[in-house]
């Protein structure tokens, strides 16, 4: 579930191992590139945290973030 906090949408993901986490990140990267909207994220081994907000709109949550979040959810 995405949580809206501090002008961002945030979600944590946990995978079986690093390879699965990295593969997921690669799929997200391809979608983000097509949408020209790139996430902030951190990855440690099998855990990934994604943070979305729109920098060009003053670092707030916009429709672009909500659309990207929906696309990411389709992958998980």
C-alpha positions as CSV (number, residue, x, y, z in Angstrom):
1,X,0.0,0.0,0.0
2,X,1.3,3.5,-0.9
3,X,1.4,5.9,1.9
4,X,1.2,9.7,1.3
5,X,3.5,11.4,3.7
6,X,5.7,14.5,3.6
7,X,4.6,15.5,0.1
8,X,5.5,12.0,-1.2
9,X,4.0,8.7,-2.0
10,X,6.1,5.9,-0.4
11,X,6.0,2.1,-0.6
12,X,8.3,-0.6,0.7
13,X,8.8,-3.9,-1.1
14,X,10.5,-7.1,0.0
15,X,11.8,-9.8,-2.3
16,X,13.2,-13.3,-2.0
17,X,16.8,-12.1,-2.7
18,X,18.8,-9.3,-4.3
19,X,18.3,-10.6,-7.8
20,X,14.6,-10.4,-7.6
21,X,14.7,-6.9,-6.1
22,X,17.1,-5.8,-8.9
23,X,14.9,-7.3,-11.6
24,X,11.9,-5.5,-10.2
25,X,13.9,-2.2,-10.2
26,X,14.8,-2.8,-13.8
27,X,11.2,-3.2,-14.8
28,X,10.2,-0.1,-12.8
29,X,13.1,1.8,-14.5
30,X,11.7,1.0,-18.0
31,X,8.3,2.2,-17.1
32,X,9.6,5.3,-15.4
33,X,11.7,6.2,-18.5
34,X,8.7,5.8,-20.8
35,X,6.7,8.1,-18.5
36,X,9.6,10.5,-18.1
37,X,9.0,10.4,-14.4
38,X,11.7,8.9,-12.2
39,X,11.4,7.6,-8.7
40,X,13.7,8.1,-5.7
41,X,14.6,4.7,-4.3
42,X,16.8,2.9,-1.9
43,X,17.7,-0.8,-2.1
44,X,19.5,-2.9,0.5
45,X,19.8,-6.6,-0.5
46,X,16.1,-7.8,-0.9
47,X,14.4,-4.6,0.3
48,X,13.4,-1.7,-1.8
49,X,11.7,1.6,-0.8
50,X,10.3,3.8,-3.5
51,X,9.4,7.5,-3.0
52,X,7.5,9.4,-5.6
53,X,6.9,13.2,-5.9
54,X,7.1,15.6,-8.8
55,X,10.2,17.8,-8.5
56,X,9.1,20.2,-11.3
57,X,5.9,20.9,-9.3
58,X,7.7,21.8,-6.1
59,X,8.3,18.3,-4.7
60,X,4.6,17.5,-4.2
61,X,2.4,14.6,-5.1
62,X,0.8,15.0,-8.5
63,X,-1.2,12.9,-10.9
64,X,2.1,11.8,-12.5
65,X,3.1,10.2,-9.2
66,X,-0.3,8.4,-8.8
67,X,-0.1,7.1,-12.4
68,X,3.5,5.8,-11.9
69,X,2.4,4.2,-8.6
70,X,-0.4,2.3,-10.3
71,X,2.0,1.1,-13.0
72,X,4.4,-0.1,-10.4
73,X,1.6,-1.9,-8.6
74,X,0.9,-3.8,-11.8
75,X,4.4,-5.3,-11.6
76,X,4.1,-6.6,-8.0
